[in-house]
Amino acid sequence: MEVETLMTTVTEFVLLGLTQSPELKYLLFLVFFLVYLMTWLNNLTIIIVVITNSHLHIPLYFFLANWAFADNSDSSITAVELLWDLASHTRTISFNWCIIQIFLFHFSEGAGIFLLVVMAVDSVEPNHLHSKKCRDEKRYLEVNEQNIILQEKTTLVKTSLQLYHHLSDDAGSSWPYPPSSLWSSL
């Protein structure tokens, strides 16, 4: 007897949301929008103050402004989708957008963690980043550039592994395509 293998392709996910009550949806939308707006404005204030105040042009505040930017990116990735789902009647998210959201979330969170580590090292060993070699703004930019390159690599690996794990678990057996063709299908 021949065994038939059934495979379905996931194209979108149905989001059940926080509530089905229309009155509560509007209240939740308002609360999350206010939190999102306050987060954005606070981080934007940090960035503007660090850029405009020449006394804050030291490594700690440079990395703090970059961290505020990463935090704005992070909150924009998740909160905008949540607000959209609360405001609209569509309750789905496409598979491709979900993978992009996972990638961007890993990227911005990893960048934020790296910047926190650099700030912690600067506070424990303050002379390291304040030496004449590191006072040059090019050095700060190099550290940020290294951060971006590191995050691109680690995020691509994390997302690829999550995607591969998801696709192989859905089928109930190993994924029929090699991992190299995984990204070409997106």
C-alpha positions in Angstrom: 0.0 0.0 0.0 1.4 3.4 -1.0 1.6 6.0 1.7 0.5 9.4 0.6 2.3 12.4 2.1 0.2 15.5 2.6 2.0 18.8 2.8 0.4 22.2 3.1 2.1 25.4 2.7 1.7 28.0 5.4 1.0 31.4 3.8 -0.4 33.3 6.8 -1.1 33.0 10.5 -4.4 33.9 12.1 -4.0 36.2 15.1 -6.6 35.7 17.8 -5.5 38.9 19.5 -5.9 40.1 23.1 -9.6 40.4 23.1 -12.7 40.0 20.9 -14.6 42.7 22.6 -14.8 45.9 20.4 -15.0 48.2 23.4 -11.9 46.7 25.0 -10.1 46.7 21.7 -10.4 50.5 21.5 -9.1 50.9 25.1 -6.2 48.5 24.4 -5.4 50.4 21.2 -5.3 53.7 23.1 -3.1 52.3 25.9 -0.6 50.6 23.6 -0.6 53.7 21.3 0.2 56.0 24.2 3.0 53.6 25.5 4.4 53.4 21.9 4.3 57.2 21.5 5.9 57.9 24.9 8.7 55.3 24.1 9.3 57.0 20.7 9.3 60.5 22.1 11.6 59.6 25.1 14.1 57.9 22.8 14.0 60.7 20.3 14.6 63.2 23.1 17.7 61.2 24.2 19.0 61.2 20.6 18.4 64.9 20.1 20.0 65.9 23.4 23.1 63.8 22.8 23.5 65.2 19.3 23.0 68.9 20.2 24.8 69.0 23.5 28.6 69.1 22.9 29.3 68.1 26.5 27.7 64.8 25.8 30.0 63.8 23.0 31.7 61.0 24.9 31.5 57.3 24.3 28.8 56.6 27.0 26.3 59.0 25.5 27.2 58.2 21.9 26.3 54.6 22.6 23.3 55.6 24.6 21.9 57.5 21.6 22.5 54.5 19.4 20.7 52.3 22.0 17.8 54.7 22.0 17.7 54.3 18.2 17.8 50.5 18.5 15.0 50.7 21.1 12.8 52.8 18.7 13.4 50.3 16.0 12.5 47.4 18.3 9.3 49.0 19.5 8.3 50.0 15.9 8.7 46.4 14.7 6.3 44.9 17.2 4.0 47.7 18.3 3.0 48.8 14.9 1.7 45.4 14.0 -0.1 45.1 17.3 -1.8 48.5 16.8 -2.7 47.6 13.2 -4.3 44.4 14.4 -6.3 46.2 17.1 -7.5 48.9 14.7 -8.3 46.7 11.7 -10.6 43.8 11.0 -8.0 41.7 9.5 -6.6 39.1 11.9 -3.9 37.6 9.8 -0.2 38.1 9.3 1.6 36.7 6.2 4.3 34.1 6.7 6.9 36.2 4.9 6.1 39.3 7.1 6.3 37.1 10.2 9.8 35.9 9.2 10.9 39.5 8.4 9.5 40.6 11.8 11.5 37.9 13.6 14.6 38.9 11.7 14.3 42.6 12.4 13.4 41.9 16.1 16.5 39.8 16.6 18.6 42.4 14.8 17.4 45.3 16.9 17.5 43.4 20.2 21.0 42.1 19.5 22.2 45.6 18.6 20.7 46.9 21.9 22.3 44.1 23.9 25.7 44.7 22.3 25.5 48.5 23.0 24.6 47.8 26.6 27.7 45.5 26.9 29.9 48.3 25.4 28.4 50.8 27.9 28.9 48.4 30.8 32.6 47.9 29.8 33.0 51.7 29.5 31.6 52.2 33.0 33.8 49.5 34.6 36.9 50.4 32.6 36.4 54.1 31.7 39.9 54.7 30.4 39.6 52.1 27.7 37.2 54.1 25.5 38.5 57.5 26.7 42.1 57.0 25.5 43.5 59.2 22.7 43.2 56.3 20.3 39.4 56.0 21.0 38.5 59.7 21.3 38.3 59.9 17.5 34.7 59.7 16.3 35.9 57.3 13.6 36.5 54.8 16.4 33.0 55.1 17.7 31.7 54.6 14.1 33.9 51.5 13.7 32.5 50.0 16.9 28.9 50.6 15.6 29.9 49.2 12.2 31.2 46.1 13.8 28.0 45.9 15.8 25.9 46.0 12.6 28.0 43.4 10.9 27.9 41.1 13.9 24.1 41.5 14.2 23.5 40.8 10.5 25.4 37.5 10.7 23.9 36.3 14.0 20.4 37.4 13.1 20.6 35.6 9.7 21.7 32.4 11.5 19.0 32.7 14.2 16.2 33.4 11.7 17.4 30.6 9.3 17.5 28.1 12.1 14.0 29.1 13.4 12.6 29.0 9.8 14.3 25.6 9.2 13.0 24.2 12.5 9.5 25.5 11.8 9.4 24.1 8.3 10.8 20.7 9.3 8.4 20.4 12.3 5.3 21.3 10.2 5.8 18.4 7.8 6.1 15.8 10.5 9.3 14.6 9.0 12.5 16.2 7.7 12.1 19.1 5.4 12.3 17.8 1.8 14.5 20.7 0.5 18.1 21.4 1.5 18.7 24.4 3.7 20.4 26.3 0.9 17.2 26.6 -1.0 15.3 27.8 2.1 15.7 31.5 1.4 15.1 31.2 -2.3 11.5 30.1 -1.6 10.8 33.4 0.3 
